[in-house]
């Protein structure tokens, strides 16, 4: 079922395979732009890149709405502004919600297993997840830049950042090739001395983000002249004016 609106899709490559599989025959998507997942490490830079992409999308007269395949992602989405077209984004802290199918399921997983670290196909492909490959890559980079002794100290700091994690939690949407990524997550869990848990994915939220309907419970639709703001409750994100009016002065 196609969306009524012609949309521009702006997405993170961590979900490139999943988005491609769900939109092979999606004629309502008239523009696509994907960004490297490493930009998550620099939320301010990611925000700037996304704002530029929104501008390019809005300059295309065919585009009626801009869909962002992102979560809040370290507050990177805060401040993104709609000028001509509405922006549409799922109510999600990060991309794992789009894999799991709802913010409620994501919150329940985090509540019941606070020591888990999430693995997914896109993150596995980039070897950005904790495990032997990540450590070997970092060791090589650090050794080249700082020497062997400093490299080992930095690797030890890297291990300490994951010290509170006890479980490698893997999710996917059961696409071709996902079994290999699940085995890789199991391999990393064994190497780290962690438990392994598999959480089957659910395409519902991602599908509805790409096609609609965009109900207010699961999605934020930002009208022109408004911007995305952080909400400190279960709604995660909200809309606010671009230029809020000044507070009244008390007599």
N, C-alpha and C positions, 0 to 999 in steps of 0.2 A: 504494500500500500504506500503510495507516494505522498509526501507532504504537499499541502496546498502551495506553500511558499517555495520559491527558488532560493536555494541556500548556498552560501560559501562555507566551506568546511576548513577549520583551522585546528590542527591536531598535533599531538605529540607522537613521535615515531614509536614509542613504547606500545602503542595500540595500532600501528600501521597494518599489520596482518589481519587483525580482527575487524578493523574498519573496512579494509578492502574486501574481506569475505562477505560482509553484511551489505555492501553497497555496489556490488558488481553490476546490477541493472538499475541503479538509482539515477534516473534521468533528471530528478529535481536538484541534484547537486551540480551546480554550474561552475564552481571553483573549488580547488583543493590546495592547501598549503600545509606542509608538515615541517616540524622543527625537531632538531636533535634532542634526545632526552637528557643529555648532559647539561642543558640550559637550566634544569631544575636546581643545579648547584648554585646558581646566581639568580635569585628571584627578581631582583631589580632589572637585570639584563633581559630576562625572559619577559617581564612585563613590557619593556620597551619594544622588544621584537613583536610581541603580540599586538601592541597598539599600532605598530606600523602595518602589520598584516591586516588588521581590521580596516585601516584606512584604505589599503589597496582593494579590499573586498567592497567597501562602500562606494569606491569610485567606479565600480562596474555596474552599469545601469540594470543588468539582468538580476543582480542580487537583491533579494527582498528580506533576508535574515542571515545573520552570521552565527554559525554554531561552533562553539569552542569545545573540543574533545579534551578537556582538562578537568582536574579537580582544582581546589583552592591552591594547592601546590606551594606551600610555604609563603602564602599571601601574595603570590605572583599575580593573581587575577585582580587583586584589590586596586581600584582606580581605573580599570578599563572602562572606556566610555563608548556609548552608542551615539553616533551623530545623525546618520540618516536611517540606518537599519537597526532593528532590535537585535540584541545579543542574546543567545540562548546558551545556558550552561547548566549542567547537572549539579544538584546540591551534594557535593562530595568534597572531602578533605583532599583526596588524591585519587589516582587512577584505579586503585584497587577496588573502590566502590563500583566503578564501571565494570569490572570483572565479576564482582560478587552479586550485582543486580539490585542492590539497595543500600542506602546509608544505614538502615536499621540492622541489616545483616553484618555489615562491616563493623558497626559499633558493638554488636554482640560478640563477634569474634575477638575484638580487642579487649572487651570486658572479661571474657572467660579465659583468654590466654594472653595475658599482658606481656609474656616473654617472647612472643613470636616475631619473626622477621619474614616479611613477604617476598616470595619469589614468583615471577611470572615470565612468560616466554620472551617478551621484549627486553626485560632487564637481564635475563639469562644470556641472550644473544650478545649483549654488550659486555658481559662479564663484569657488571657493576655490583653484583651481589656478593656477600661474604662467602669466601671459599678459597681453595688453593689457587685458582687462576687469577682472581683479583689480587691476592697477595703477591704472586709471582710478578704480575704486571707492575704493581706499585714498587716492589723491591728493585726491579730493573730501572724504573724511572728515577727513583730516589737515589740509587747508587750512581747513576750517570750524572745527576745534578749535585749531589752532596757527599759522595763517597760511601764506602761500605759501613763504617761505624755509625754515621748519622742516619743512614738508610735503615739499619736495624732498630735504632731508637724510634724512628718514625713508624716502622712496622709495628712495634710494640704498642705505640699510642693508638694505631689503627685497631689492634686487637682489643684494647681497652674500651673503645667506643662500642664494641659489640658484646661486652662482658655481661650485660644484663639480659641478653637474648638466650633462649634455651630451645627454641623450636624453629625449624625452617618450614614455613607454611607456604604451600604452593597452590596457585589457582590458574586456571586457563579456561578457554571457551570450547575446548575439545575440537580444535581444528587439526588438519593434517600436520604432523610434526610435533604436536604438543606432548606426545608421550616421551619423546627424546628430552624435552625440556623438564618434564617431571623427573625423569631419571637423573638429570643433571642436578636438580635441586636435592634429590635424595643423596647423591654423591657428596654435595657440599655439606649436607647435614651430618653425614658420617664423618667427614674430615674434621668438622668443627666439634664433634661430640654432642650434637644437638638431636632432639627428636625431629621426626618428619611428620607433617600432616598435610593431607590433600583436601582442598576445599573446591569441589566442582563449581565452575563458573555458571553464570546465568546471563544470557544475552538481553534480557528484557530492558534494562535501563539503557544500555548502549543503543539498542535498536530504536527505542522510543526517542532518544536524543537525536538520532540521525533522521528519523522519519516523522516524529510527532506521534500522538498529541503531547504538548508540553504543559502538563498540569502543574499547578503551583506547589503541590506537595513535594514533587520530585525535581522540579526544574525552576530556575530563575530566568525570567524573560526581562531583559533590561530595555526599556523603551528609549528612543532618541532623547537626548538631553539629560540622561541619567547615567550613573556609573555603579560598578560593583563595589560593595563594601562588605567587610567581615561582620558576621553576626555571631555573638557569643552565646548561641543556643543551638538547638538541634537543627535549625534551618540552615546553619553554616554560612550562608551568604544572603545578602539583601541588597535592595536598590536604595540609592540616595541621590539627591540632586548634585549636579556637577559643581555648582556654586551655592552652597547652603546659605540662606539668609542670615544676617547677623543677629545675635541674641538681643532682645530688647533691653534697653538701659533702664535700670531701676531709678525711680525718681529720688 
